[in-house]
């Protein structure tokens, strides 16, 4: 599965966040945080049975702090875990 090549962005109200549909038949959803552009992205898969926000919103907070330093991140639920089918 290649989220970069087969991603469909969805507009959101969050300033630096973009919801991305990806995977087979666009069934999976993730959140791309940080500035737009090219370059490396830190992947934050769901932790165990936690949703993509992470335990106690850890991944969300981390993504916001990374974005403040110009580092992009992508948090998502692995299939069958969190909010993913």
Number of C-alpha atoms within 10 A of each C-alpha: 8 9 16 9 9 15 17 15 15 12 9 11 7 9 9 17 23 20 20 22 20 20 16 10 8 13 11 19 25 24 24 22 26 23 16 12 7 7 7 9 13 14 13 20 19 22 17 13 14 16 21 27 23 22 14 10 13 12 22 20 13 15 26 19 15 16 17 13 10 13 17 25 23 23 24 27 25 20 14 9 17 18 16 16 11
